[in-house]
Amino acid sequence: MNNTGIKAWWTGFTQKHPTIAQFIVFFILSNGVTLLQMLMMPLLKSIFEGTGLVHTSFQIWPIGHNLDGSLYYIFNYPAGSIANGGGGGLAYFLAVEITLAIAQIINFFAQRNITFKSNNNIWKSAFWYFIAWIVITILAAALQGLYKAPIYNLLMNTLGLGSAGEAMADFITMIINAAISFWVFFPIFKIIFKEKEA
């Protein structure tokens, strides 16, 4: 099948199955944005780890207790480098959130213009996208408390992989975070990127 045939097939497919076609494009673009995050995160993390911010604790919004009795924070980045048993501090938090912010800005325009071909008010869409991003970021951060420490401990300490284990744990936690965002954002995009009636 040549390019013209593929284009004709895809056009017919999108007309018959618009939501499935949107989901396929959404999936491809989301994976591209996730790949970008995987390239940016280690770079930003290494930049911020070279600052005193790694020694500044960032633990906010306690919502209960861990099994060991310590407070369970939604955002839990204790002071000290992860390699030395800390939580990365404010340095790690900023690396994560700046990476996510850049990725979500790119994702907003890509999904709006390519996946959903939206022609509605961009400012209204951006406002609701921002609200959704804040809520999802808070929920994903709260869930991260369940899996982040065990993954880092397993790869760095139990398996004895040290800094390689830390890099692998960074990768796995980014994938989990991206998966949470992926499944939550698609139905939200279907709402905020609706086309206006002609």
CYANA upper distance limits for C-alpha pairs under 8 A (distance plus 0.5 A):
  1 MET  CA      5 GLY  CA      6.11
  1 MET  CA      6 ILE  CA      6.83
  2 ASN  CA      6 ILE  CA      6.73
  3 ASN  CA      7 LYS  CA      6.57
  4 THR  CA      8 ALA  CA      6.63
  5 GLY  CA      9 TRP  CA      6.55
  6 ILE  CA     10 TRP  CA      6.55
  7 LYS  CA     11 THR  CA      6.58
  8 ALA  CA     12 GLY  CA      6.72
  9 TRP  CA     13 PHE  CA      6.57
 10 TRP  CA     14 THR  CA      6.55
 11 THR  CA     15 GLN  CA      6.82
 12 GLY  CA     16 LYS  CA      6.80
 13 PHE  CA     17 HIS  CA      6.27
 13 PHE  CA     18 PRO  CA      8.01
 13 PHE  CA     21 ALA  CA      7.68
 14 THR  CA     18 PRO  CA      5.15
 14 THR  CA     19 THR  CA      8.42
 14 THR  CA     20 ILE  CA      8.22
 14 THR  CA     21 ALA  CA      5.84
 14 THR  CA     22 GLN  CA      8.41
 17 HIS  CA     21 ALA  CA      6.62
 18 PRO  CA     22 GLN  CA      6.60
 19 THR  CA     23 PHE  CA      6.62
 20 ILE  CA     24 ILE  CA      6.74
 21 ALA  CA     25 VAL  CA      6.85
 22 GLN  CA     26 PHE  CA      6.37
 22 GLN  CA    115 THR  CA      6.01
 22 GLN  CA    116 PHE  CA      7.09
 23 PHE  CA     27 PHE  CA      6.43
 23 PHE  CA    115 THR  CA      8.49
 23 PHE  CA    186 PHE  CA      8.01
 24 ILE  CA     28 ILE  CA      6.83
 25 VAL  CA     29 LEU  CA      6.63
 25 VAL  CA    114 ILE  CA      8.39
 25 VAL  CA    115 THR  CA      6.14
 26 PHE  CA     30 SER  CA      6.35
 26 PHE  CA    111 GLN  CA      7.13
 26 PHE  CA    115 THR  CA      6.39
 26 PHE  CA    186 PHE  CA      8.00
 27 PHE  CA     31 ASN  CA      6.68
 27 PHE  CA    182 PHE  CA      8.47
 28 ILE  CA     32 GLY  CA      6.86
 29 LEU  CA     33 VAL  CA      6.76
 29 LEU  CA    107 ASN  CA      8.08
 29 LEU  CA    110 ALA  CA      7.77
 29 LEU  CA    111 GLN  CA      7.86
 30 SER  CA     34 THR  CA      6.61
 30 SER  CA    107 ASN  CA      7.72
 30 SER  CA    182 PHE  CA      7.56
 31 ASN  CA     35 LEU  CA      6.62
 32 GLY  CA     36 LEU  CA      6.85
 33 VAL  CA     37 GLN  CA      6.79
 33 VAL  CA    103 ALA  CA      6.45
 33 VAL  CA    106 ILE  CA      8.05
 33 VAL  CA    107 ASN  CA      7.12
 34 THR  CA     38 MET  CA      6.80
 34 THR  CA    103 ALA  CA      8.16
 34 THR  CA    175 ILE  CA      8.20
 34 THR  CA    178 ALA  CA      7.12
 35 LEU  CA     39 LEU  CA      6.95
 36 LEU  CA     40 MET  CA      6.68
 36 LEU  CA    103 ALA  CA      7.71
 37 GLN  CA     41 MET  CA      6.24
 37 GLN  CA     99 THR  CA      6.51
 37 GLN  CA    100 LEU  CA      7.59
 37 GLN  CA    103 ALA  CA      6.92
 37 GLN  CA    174 MET  CA      8.49
 38 MET  CA     42 PRO  CA      7.57
 38 MET  CA    171 PHE  CA      7.43
 38 MET  CA    174 MET  CA      7.92
 39 LEU  CA     43 LEU  CA      7.53
 40 MET  CA     44 LEU  CA      6.65
 40 MET  CA     99 THR  CA      6.76
 41 MET  CA     45 LYS  CA      6.39
 41 MET  CA     95 ALA  CA      6.73
 41 MET  CA     96 VAL  CA      7.05
 41 MET  CA     99 THR  CA      6.36
 42 PRO  CA     46 SER  CA      6.55
 43 LEU  CA     47 ILE  CA      6.82
 44 LEU  CA     48 PHE  CA      6.63
 44 LEU  CA     95 ALA  CA      5.65
 44 LEU  CA     99 THR  CA      8.13
 45 LYS  CA     49 GLU  CA      6.43
 45 LYS  CA     91 ALA  CA      7.52
 45 LYS  CA     92 TYR  CA      6.60
 45 LYS  CA     95 ALA  CA      5.62
 45 LYS  CA     96 VAL  CA      8.30
 46 SER  CA     50 GLY  CA      7.04
 47 ILE  CA     51 THR  CA      7.90
 48 PHE  CA     53 LEU  CA      7.38
 48 PHE  CA     54 VAL  CA      7.66
 48 PHE  CA     91 ALA  CA      5.47
 48 PHE  CA     92 TYR  CA      7.66
 48 PHE  CA     94 LEU  CA      8.30
 48 PHE  CA     95 ALA  CA      7.39
 49 GLU  CA     53 LEU  CA      7.71
 49 GLU  CA     54 VAL  CA      6.16
 49 GLU  CA     81 SER  CA      8.03
 49 GLU  CA     88 GLY  CA      8.30
 49 GLU  CA     91 ALA  CA      6.44
 49 GLU  CA     92 TYR  CA      7.95
 50 GLY  CA     54 VAL  CA      8.34
 51 THR  CA     91 ALA  CA      8.02
 52 GLY  CA     56 THR  CA      7.59
 53 LEU  CA     89 GLY  CA      7.01
 53 LEU  CA     90 LEU  CA      5.80
 53 LEU  CA     91 ALA  CA      5.36
 54 VAL  CA     79 ALA  CA      6.49
 54 VAL  CA     80 GLY  CA      6.08
 54 VAL  CA     81 SER  CA      6.66
 54 VAL  CA     88 GLY  CA      5.92
 54 VAL  CA     89 GLY  CA      5.14
 54 VAL  CA     90 LEU  CA      6.27
 54 VAL  CA     91 ALA  CA      5.22
 54 VAL  CA     92 TYR  CA      7.48
 55 HIS  CA     79 ALA  CA      5.08
 55 HIS  CA     80 GLY  CA      5.50
 55 HIS  CA     81 SER  CA      8.07
 55 HIS  CA     88 GLY  CA      8.17
 55 HIS  CA     89 GLY  CA      6.39
 55 HIS  CA     90 LEU  CA      8.01
 56 THR  CA     78 PRO  CA      8.02
 56 THR  CA     79 ALA  CA      5.59
 56 THR  CA     80 GLY  CA      8.12
 56 THR  CA     89 GLY  CA      5.75
 56 THR  CA     90 LEU  CA      6.04
 56 THR  CA     91 ALA  CA      8.26
 57 SER  CA     77 TYR  CA      6.55
 57 SER  CA     78 PRO  CA      5.02
 57 SER  CA     79 ALA  CA      4.61
 57 SER  CA     80 GLY  CA      8.29
 57 SER  CA     89 GLY  CA      5.10
 57 SER  CA     90 LEU  CA      6.39
 58 PHE  CA     75 PHE  CA      7.63
 58 PHE  CA     76 ASN  CA      6.88
 58 PHE  CA     77 TYR  CA      5.46
 58 PHE  CA     78 PRO  CA      6.38
 58 PHE  CA     79 ALA  CA      7.71
 58 PHE  CA     89 GLY  CA      6.06
 58 PHE  CA     90 LEU  CA      5.75
 58 PHE  CA     93 PHE  CA      7.95
 59 GLN  CA     73 TYR  CA      6.64
 59 GLN  CA     74 ILE  CA      8.23
 59 GLN  CA     75 PHE  CA      5.97
 59 GLN  CA     76 ASN  CA      5.03
 59 GLN  CA     77 TYR  CA      6.05
 59 GLN  CA     78 PRO  CA      6.82
 60 ILE  CA     73 TYR  CA      6.29
 60 ILE  CA     74 ILE  CA      6.97
 60 ILE  CA     75 PHE  CA      5.96
 60 ILE  CA     76 ASN  CA      7.24
 61 TRP  CA     73 TYR  CA      5.88
 61 TRP  CA     74 ILE  CA      6.06
 61 TRP  CA     75 PHE  CA      7.36
 62 PRO  CA     71 LEU  CA      6.58
 62 PRO  CA     72 TYR  CA      5.87
 62 PRO  CA     73 TYR  CA      4.59
 62 PRO  CA     74 ILE  CA      6.75
 63 ILE  CA     71 LEU  CA      7.98
 63 ILE  CA     72 TYR  CA      6.28
 63 ILE  CA     73 TYR  CA      6.50
 63 ILE  CA     74 ILE  CA      7.43
 64 GLY  CA     71 LEU  CA      6.44
 64 GLY  CA     72 TYR  CA      5.75
 64 GLY  CA     73 TYR  CA      8.10
 65 HIS  CA     69 GLY  CA      5.92
 65 HIS  CA     70 SER  CA      5.95
 65 HIS  CA     71 LEU  CA      4.93
 65 HIS  CA     72 TYR  CA      5.27
 66 ASN  CA     70 SER  CA      5.88
 66 ASN  CA     71 LEU  CA      6.56
 66 ASN  CA     72 TYR  CA      5.99
 72 TYR  CA     76 ASN  CA      8.17
 72 TYR  CA    145 GLY  CA      7.81
 73 TYR  CA    142 ALA  CA      7.70
 73 TYR  CA    145 GLY  CA      8.01
 74 ILE  CA    138 ILE  CA      7.48
 74 ILE  CA    139 LEU  CA      8.50
 74 ILE  CA    141 ALA  CA      6.13
 74 ILE  CA    142 ALA  CA      4.80
 74 ILE  CA    143 LEU  CA      8.40
 74 ILE  CA    145 GLY  CA      7.70
 75 PHE  CA    138 ILE  CA      8.44
 75 PHE  CA    141 ALA  CA      6.40
 75 PHE  CA    142 ALA  CA      7.34
 76 ASN  CA     87 GLY  CA      7.90
 76 ASN  CA    145 GLY  CA      7.81
 77 TYR  CA     86 GLY  CA      8.35
 77 TYR  CA     87 GLY  CA      5.12
 77 TYR  CA     88 GLY  CA      6.33
 77 TYR  CA     89 GLY  CA      5.18
 77 TYR  CA     90 LEU  CA      7.13
 77 TYR  CA     92 TYR  CA      7.70
 77 TYR  CA     93 PHE  CA      7.10
 78 PRO  CA     86 GLY  CA      6.33
 78 PRO  CA     87 GLY  CA      5.00
 78 PRO  CA     88 GLY  CA      6.88
 78 PRO  CA     89 GLY  CA      5.41
 78 PRO  CA     90 LEU  CA      8.48
 79 ALA  CA     86 GLY  CA      6.15
 79 ALA  CA     87 GLY  CA      6.40
 79 ALA  CA     88 GLY  CA      6.41
 79 ALA  CA     89 GLY  CA      4.66
 79 ALA  CA     90 LEU  CA      7.89
 80 GLY  CA     84 ASN  CA      7.25
 80 GLY  CA     85 GLY  CA      7.53
 80 GLY  CA     86 GLY  CA      4.71
 80 GLY  CA     87 GLY  CA      6.56
 80 GLY  CA     88 GLY  CA      5.92
 80 GLY  CA     89 GLY  CA      6.49
 81 SER  CA     85 GLY  CA      7.08
 81 SER  CA     86 GLY  CA      5.45
 81 SER  CA     87 GLY  CA      6.67
 81 SER  CA     88 GLY  CA      5.08
 81 SER  CA     89 GLY  CA      7.72
 82 ILE  CA     86 GLY  CA      5.13
 82 ILE  CA     87 GLY  CA      5.64
 82 ILE  CA     88 GLY  CA      5.72
 82 ILE  CA    166 GLU  CA      8.13
 83 ALA  CA    162 GLY  CA      7.68
 83 ALA  CA    163 SER  CA      7.26
 83 ALA  CA    166 GLU  CA      7.71
 87 GLY  CA     92 TYR  CA      8.11
 88 GLY  CA     92 TYR  CA      5.23
 88 GLY  CA     93 PHE  CA      7.85
 89 GLY  CA     93 PHE  CA      7.08
 90 LEU  CA     94 LEU  CA      6.56
 91 ALA  CA     95 ALA  CA      6.72
 92 TYR  CA     96 VAL  CA      6.67
 93 PHE  CA     97 GLU  CA      6.61
 94 LEU  CA     98 ILE  CA      6.23
 95 ALA  CA     99 THR  CA      6.56
 96 VAL  CA    100 LEU  CA      6.70
 97 GLU  CA    101 ALA  CA      6.46
 98 ILE  CA    102 ILE  CA      6.68
 99 THR  CA    103 ALA  CA      6.65
100 LEU  CA    104 GLN  CA      6.45
101 ALA  CA    105 ILE  CA      6.72
102 ILE  CA    106 ILE  CA      6.92
103 ALA  CA    107 ASN  CA      6.48
104 GLN  CA    108 PHE  CA      6.39
104 GLN  CA    133 TRP  CA      8.48
105 ILE  CA    109 PHE  CA      7.22
106 ILE  CA    110 ALA  CA      6.66
107 ASN  CA    111 GLN  CA      6.29
108 PHE  CA    112 ARG  CA      6.42
108 PHE  CA    126 ALA  CA      8.19
108 PHE  CA    129 TYR  CA      8.06
109 PHE  CA    113 ASN  CA      6.34
109 PHE  CA    114 ILE  CA      8.48
110 ALA  CA    114 ILE  CA      5.99
110 ALA  CA    115 THR  CA      7.54
111 GLN  CA    115 THR  CA      5.26
111 GLN  CA    116 PHE  CA      6.63
111 GLN  CA    117 LYS  CA      8.34
111 GLN  CA    189 PHE  CA      8.49
112 ARG  CA    116 PHE  CA      5.82
112 ARG  CA    117 LYS  CA      6.28
112 ARG  CA    118 SER  CA      6.02
112 ARG  CA    193 PHE  CA      6.72
113 ASN  CA    117 LYS  CA      5.07
113 ASN  CA    118 SER  CA      6.57
116 PHE  CA    190 LYS  CA      8.19
116 PHE  CA    193 PHE  CA      6.82
116 PHE  CA    194 LYS  CA      8.01
116 PHE  CA    195 GLU  CA      8.49
117 LYS  CA    193 PHE  CA      8.40
117 LYS  CA    195 GLU  CA      7.99
118 SER  CA    193 PHE  CA      5.79
118 SER  CA    194 LYS  CA      6.55
118 SER  CA    195 GLU  CA      5.47
118 SER  CA    196 LYS  CA      8.35
119 ASN  CA    193 PHE  CA      8.33
119 ASN  CA    194 LYS  CA      8.23
119 ASN  CA    195 GLU  CA      5.83
119 ASN  CA    196 LYS  CA      6.74
120 ASN  CA    125 SER  CA      8.02
120 ASN  CA    193 PHE  CA      7.34
120 ASN  CA    194 LYS  CA      7.24
120 ASN  CA    195 GLU  CA      6.15
120 ASN  CA    196 LYS  CA      6.17
121 ASN  CA    125 SER  CA      6.79
122 ILE  CA    126 ALA  CA      6.43
123 TRP  CA    127 PHE  CA      6.54
124 LYS  CA    128 TRP  CA      6.90
125 SER  CA    129 TYR  CA      6.46
125 SER  CA    192 ILE  CA      5.98
125 SER  CA    193 PHE  CA      7.08
126 ALA  CA    130 PHE  CA      6.49
127 PHE  CA    131 ILE  CA      6.86
128 TRP  CA    132 ALA  CA      6.60
128 TRP  CA    192 ILE  CA      7.34
129 TYR  CA    133 TRP  CA      6.53
129 TYR  CA    189 PHE  CA      8.47
129 TYR  CA    192 ILE  CA      7.88
130 PHE  CA    134 ILE  CA      6.71
131 ILE  CA    135 VAL  CA      6.82
132 ALA  CA    136 ILE  CA      6.51
132 ALA  CA    185 PHE  CA      8.45
132 ALA  CA    188 ILE  CA      8.23
133 TRP  CA    137 THR  CA      6.39
134 ILE  CA    138 ILE  CA      6.75
135 VAL  CA    139 LEU  CA      6.73
136 ILE  CA    140 ALA  CA      6.37
136 ILE  CA    181 SER  CA      7.33
136 ILE  CA    184 VAL  CA      8.31
137 THR  CA    141 ALA  CA      6.48
138 ILE  CA    142 ALA  CA      6.69
139 LEU  CA    143 LEU  CA      6.78
140 ALA  CA    144 GLN  CA      6.54
140 ALA  CA    177 ASN  CA      6.89
140 ALA  CA    180 ILE  CA      7.50
141 ALA  CA    145 GLY  CA      7.42
142 ALA  CA    146 LEU  CA      8.36
143 LEU  CA    147 TYR  CA      7.83
144 GLN  CA    148 LYS  CA      5.91
144 GLN  CA    173 THR  CA      8.37
145 GLY  CA    149 ALA  CA      7.58
146 LEU  CA    150 PRO  CA      8.34
147 TYR  CA    151 ILE  CA      6.65
148 LYS  CA    152 TYR  CA      6.81
148 LYS  CA    169 ALA  CA      8.46
148 LYS  CA    173 THR  CA      7.10
149 ALA  CA    153 ASN  CA      6.45
150 PRO  CA    154 LEU  CA      6.43
151 ILE  CA    155 LEU  CA      6.71
151 ILE  CA    169 ALA  CA      6.52
152 TYR  CA    156 MET  CA      6.23
152 TYR  CA    157 ASN  CA      8.22
152 TYR  CA    165 GLY  CA      7.59
152 TYR  CA    166 GLU  CA      6.72
152 TYR  CA    169 ALA  CA      5.88
153 ASN  CA    157 ASN  CA      5.71
153 ASN  CA    158 THR  CA      6.85
154 LEU  CA    158 THR  CA      5.23
154 LEU  CA    159 LEU  CA      6.47
155 LEU  CA    159 LEU  CA      5.75
155 LEU  CA    160 GLY  CA      7.11
155 LEU  CA    161 LEU  CA      6.35
155 LEU  CA    162 GLY  CA      7.92
155 LEU  CA    165 GLY  CA      5.06
155 LEU  CA    166 GLU  CA      7.36
155 LEU  CA    168 MET  CA      7.91
155 LEU  CA    169 ALA  CA      7.24
156 MET  CA    160 GLY  CA      5.70
156 MET  CA    161 LEU  CA      5.33
156 MET  CA    162 GLY  CA      4.97
156 MET  CA    163 SER  CA      7.44
156 MET  CA    164 ALA  CA      8.07
156 MET  CA    165 GLY  CA      5.10
156 MET  CA    166 GLU  CA      6.41
157 ASN  CA    161 LEU  CA      7.33
157 ASN  CA    162 GLY  CA      7.28
160 GLY  CA    165 GLY  CA      8.07
161 LEU  CA    165 GLY  CA      5.06
161 LEU  CA    166 GLU  CA      8.21
162 GLY  CA    166 GLU  CA      6.84
163 SER  CA    167 ALA  CA      6.78
164 ALA  CA    168 MET  CA      6.72
165 GLY  CA    169 ALA  CA      6.49
166 GLU  CA    170 ASP  CA      6.64
167 ALA  CA    171 PHE  CA      6.78
168 MET  CA    172 ILE  CA      6.71
169 ALA  CA    173 THR  CA      6.55
170 ASP  CA    174 MET  CA      6.66
171 PHE  CA    175 ILE  CA      6.75
172 ILE  CA    176 ILE  CA      6.75
173 THR  CA    177 ASN  CA      6.61
174 MET  CA    178 ALA  CA      6.48
175 ILE  CA    179 ALA  CA      6.54
176 ILE  CA    180 ILE  CA      6.79
177 ASN  CA    181 SER  CA      6.83
178 ALA  CA    182 PHE  CA      6.41
179 ALA  CA    183 TRP  CA      6.85
180 ILE  CA    184 VAL  CA      6.81
181 SER  CA    185 PHE  CA      6.21
182 PHE  CA    186 PHE  CA      7.02
183 TRP  CA    187 PRO  CA      8.35
184 VAL  CA    188 ILE  CA      7.38
185 PHE  CA    189 PHE  CA      6.44
186 PHE  CA    190 LYS  CA      6.84
187 PRO  CA    191 ILE  CA      7.15
188 ILE  CA    192 ILE  CA      6.81
189 PHE  CA    193 PHE  CA      5.96
189 PHE  CA    194 LYS  CA      8.48
190 LYS  CA    194 LYS  CA      6.73
